[in-house]
């Protein structure tokens, strides 16, 4: 509860709404003791006095009644009626929802079908029909508005109740011998309450508008009783000559409803942040770069990454996902990065073409050189022209990385046409050729298919075809085979390997699978907790790992050829991104740890045939 | 495809029947004896009985419902006593006006709502996003009838850009230009509420979609950001937006009742309010039923459109 209020208090707009509503509520509570003129006292001699008059601060209306007094009494009435209507709808709707959701079966069916039918009326028409039957009066308007809103509550509450009744903790409670009623009161009801409160707070403003609306039409409050809606209705006939009689009640309704809406949104965000999708932050098309200096190019490699560092911002704290990443890829070379999940492999891969989502991501140090261009300093437009043209990506999950609503052909043709002035017909011809190149047997059929219509292996081949479509120099493959089964995996690897040889492609291959890596790449980088721990030739590292982590990683990957069937997992877990560790980040899980491992920062050093970040190698 | 559409149309039949049932049920709750109401309180019991059997009121209620339903299907919605003409004639005469107003408003709020939502998502947290958020807040908080009155006060009375009310000018009116001139203010007023709801939803679903993997793929392909937003993200977002557009049609039809009163627009909404005030129940029943049926049919169309936009629905 305290947590809820402090969350609400931090939301400035909600706080503003709350203050406005509080003031209005206080005003209508003290209205009876304010010693106001009788709101219904008619004095036709003083009709239409303009506002800011000494005796009538807000003037008088067409019958000479005091507008201020009528406004305050009307506000009170509108608030009470709107609130009661919402309360009525909430209680009955929620009850129906809980009953339907928890009992299910035929009763649920009847209730929900009725609600479907009620919801297929434009709501005011249903309210009008109800008022038509009951007769115009404020009470009947209240009933009508409440009934019209019952389905909304019933639907929301039923949905949550059903999820709850099927949840594990309710099942556990049932098994522990609690009766249906007990479960309903002690388990379901407390968990449904936030949903009811959120639905209530986001609809009460609406219901005040609706009851005011019915009164405006003359179907709600009847003279002499009058709420804000009927004041506005009365004012309409003299709108043009004496606008103050309509302006004043209208502005009051507006202020009340706006205050309630602001507060309601705040309550929703505080109680159920998941509902507030508007708070999602849109990622920029390019990662933010904030670095002090740009490391210069040192080699002739096709791609050179220097001291790369990428941070993520979470709740105002910054965490380094990767740091001090330095490597090169030559033309036609394949370099692999391996490591557990969370080691920073993908962050490294995505940082190269500035594809890390910003916010929360940010490149905070280092440089990326492609030929003679420094990629992190490029303008968006230059970077965009490189992406998919010179440097292309293959992502892990081929289902989620293809657009589900566009045909394969469309997506391939788009890739080609983005980087060249080709006609659709020519791009289409090239696409078919590419599909053949990745061994798709019926390319013309596949061109017209949607991603959900073809298999996972086919999808990944399409992604590869897409990556190839503009004849890139470098392909960055981020776990391209992880989501696939073993036989398909082998096919995909073979295709990639052949293409690399035929086209002289450079490949940066990200994987957690050492077996896969040993098949495809000559050089290998082992990453742990955002750092490179070992970097060198694949066969040398795999045959004689020097870093205890590399060795541990090898020990937990099964090697079917050497009959070594015993797998030894690495004890413990990788450090969290939030953990601050001086020295070796692997020390906590390392069998060769000494006290000096954690004393000072351990630098990566060149040792014989490789680079190594360890002071006690295997 | 065709079988899906047919299935969707058939599945609407229970809903349509339900709508007629509810209208019939509500109206049959009215206390009092229609025959006495028609003949007046001095009618002899014999005459009341004769009229009752003429009207079929001596039959059990479910039988009466089916007779009533049969008549509705024939287009016979009964007779309005206050206007002394068949209800259906009056409805059809006013239907045009309601459709012109609601249809225009629906088109305005859909187009502007989607546009505002896209802008708001594309330029998140910028000035334009804040401005749109503010317009949305005003849109869902201001009573439409009040906004309409304020527009009349300024644009019709003070600066005299548009006529105060009505659908056509009394003298020399009747052309398309005249109609458009009269349509501007009511349709803008009517579209504002729904516009707010749509813009909010478009913004949030765009933001949701923009986080997905295939947006990253599109960016990695080098697709221009405007195209990423307008083609890739919007294409997916529209699927969540479309059903909400269907619902908003109900809001627009509902709001048209107020707007028709404020701007003296000769539509069904105004007819309904007058009918309630004169207690012309047959007219109320006919009007409510007619609009509700149109709304259900419109939502079937939306569902079919949805099918065309989302090929995944056809899987199975």
Contacts between the chains, C-beta under 8 A, distances in Angstrom:
chain1	res1	chain2	res2	distance
A	113	B	14	7.2
A	113	B	18	6.9
A	114	B	18	7.4
A	116	B	15	6.3
A	116	B	18	7.4
A	117	B	15	5.8
A	117	B	18	3.3
A	117	B	19	5.9
A	117	B	21	7.6
A	117	B	22	6.0
A	118	B	22	7.0
A	120	B	15	5.4
A	120	B	18	7.6
A	120	B	19	6.0
A	120	B	292	6.7
A	120	B	295	6.6
A	120	B	296	5.1
A	120	B	299	7.2
A	121	B	19	6.9
A	121	B	22	7.7
A	121	B	250	7.6
A	121	B	288	7.6
A	121	B	292	4.9
A	121	B	295	7.2
A	122	B	249	7.9
A	122	B	250	4.1
A	122	B	251	7.4
A	122	B	253	4.1
A	122	B	254	4.4
A	122	B	291	6.3
A	122	B	292	6.9
A	122	B	295	5.4
A	123	B	250	6.7
A	123	B	251	7.8
A	123	B	254	5.4
A	124	B	253	7.9
A	124	B	254	3.6
A	124	B	255	7.4
A	124	B	257	5.3
A	124	B	258	8.0
A	125	B	253	7.3
A	125	B	254	6.6
A	125	B	257	7.7
A	125	B	272	7.5
A	125	B	287	7.8
A	125	B	288	4.9
A	125	B	291	5.6
A	125	B	292	6.2
A	126	B	288	7.6
A	128	B	257	7.0
A	128	B	272	5.6
A	128	B	273	7.4
A	128	B	276	6.3
A	128	B	284	7.1
A	128	B	288	6.6
A	129	B	23	6.6
A	129	B	26	5.1
A	129	B	27	7.5
A	129	B	284	6.4
A	129	B	285	7.7
A	129	B	288	4.7
A	130	B	26	6.5
A	131	B	276	6.3
A	132	B	275	7.4
A	132	B	276	4.5
A	132	B	279	7.7
A	132	B	281	6.6
A	132	B	284	4.4
A	133	B	26	5.5
A	133	B	27	6.7
A	133	B	29	5.2
A	133	B	30	5.3
A	133	B	281	8.0
A	136	B	276	6.9
A	136	B	277	7.1
A	205	B	140	8.0
A	205	B	141	6.8
A	206	B	140	8.0
A	209	B	143	5.6
A	212	B	143	6.1
A	213	B	143	6.6
A	213	B	145	6.6
A	213	B	258	6.0
A	216	B	143	7.5
A	216	B	145	5.4
A	216	B	258	7.0
A	216	B	261	7.9
A	217	B	257	7.3
A	217	B	258	7.2
A	217	B	261	6.3
A	217	B	273	5.2
A	218	B	273	7.5
A	218	B	277	6.4
A	219	B	273	7.1
A	219	B	276	6.1
A	219	B	277	7.6
A	229	B	143	7.8
A	232	B	143	7.4
A	232	B	145	6.9
A	232	B	146	6.1
A	232	B	149	7.6
A	236	B	149	6.3
A	236	B	262	7.3
A	239	B	149	5.5
A	239	B	152	6.8
A	239	B	153	6.3
A	240	B	152	7.7
A	240	B	153	7.0
A	240	B	157	5.3
A	240	B	164	7.9
A	243	B	153	5.6
A	246	B	146	7.4
A	246	B	149	5.5
A	247	B	150	7.7
A	250	B	143	6.7
A	250	B	146	3.6
A	250	B	149	6.9
A	250	B	150	7.2
A	253	B	143	5.2
A	253	B	146	6.6
A	254	B	138	8.0
A	254	B	141	5.9
A	254	B	142	5.0
A	254	B	143	7.0
A	254	B	146	6.8
A	257	B	141	4.3
A	257	B	142	7.5
A	257	B	143	7.6
A	258	B	137	6.5
A	258	B	138	7.4
A	258	B	141	3.8
A	258	B	142	7.9
A	261	B	137	6.6
A	261	B	140	6.3
A	261	B	141	5.3
A	262	B	137	7.4
A	277	B	204	3.7
A	277	B	205	7.4
A	277	B	207	6.4
A	277	B	208	5.6
A	278	B	200	7.1
A	278	B	203	6.1
A	278	B	204	4.8
A	278	B	207	6.9
A	280	B	204	7.3
A	280	B	207	4.3
A	280	B	208	6.3
A	280	B	211	6.6
A	281	B	124	6.8
A	281	B	207	7.6
A	282	B	121	6.1
A	282	B	122	7.5
A	282	B	124	4.6
A	282	B	206	7.9
A	282	B	207	5.5
A	282	B	210	5.2
A	283	B	210	6.6
A	283	B	211	6.7
A	285	B	219	5.8
A	285	B	225	4.4
A	285	B	228	7.0
A	353	B	220	6.7
A	355	B	216	6.2
A	355	B	219	6.3
A	355	B	220	5.9
A	357	B	211	7.5
A	380	B	225	7.5
A	384	B	222	5.1
A	384	B	223	7.9
A	384	B	224	6.6
A	384	B	225	7.7
A	385	B	222	6.4
A	386	B	222	7.3
A	387	B	219	6.9
A	387	B	220	5.6
A	387	B	221	6.7
A	387	B	222	4.0
A	388	B	220	6.3
A	388	B	221	3.9
A	388	B	222	3.6
A	388	B	223	7.7
A	389	B	222	5.9
A	392	B	220	6.9
A	392	B	221	7.4
A	393	B	217	7.5
A	393	B	220	4.1
A	395	B	213	6.5
A	395	B	216	7.1
A	395	B	217	6.4
A	395	B	220	7.7
A	397	B	213	6.5
A	400	B	212	6.9
A	400	B	213	3.9
A	400	B	214	6.5
A	401	B	213	4.7
A	401	B	214	5.6
A	401	B	216	7.2
A	401	B	217	4.5
A	402	B	214	6.0
A	402	B	217	7.0
A	403	B	214	4.6
A	403	B	217	7.5
A	403	B	218	7.2
A	403	B	232	6.0
A	403	B	235	7.3
A	403	B	236	7.5
A	404	B	214	7.2
A	404	B	236	7.2
A	404	B	312	6.4
A	405	B	235	5.3
A	405	B	236	6.0
A	405	B	239	7.4
A	405	B	309	7.4
A	405	B	310	6.6
A	405	B	311	7.0
A	405	B	312	7.6
A	406	B	232	7.9
A	406	B	235	6.9
A	414	B	221	7.3
A	414	B	223	6.8
A	415	B	221	4.8
A	415	B	222	7.9
A	415	B	223	8.0
A	418	B	221	6.3
A	418	B	222	5.2
A	418	B	223	5.4
A	418	B	224	7.5
A	419	B	222	6.1
A	450	B	311	5.3
A	450	B	312	7.2
A	452	B	311	7.9
A	452	B	312	5.4
A	452	B	315	6.2
A	463	B	217	7.8
A	466	B	221	7.0
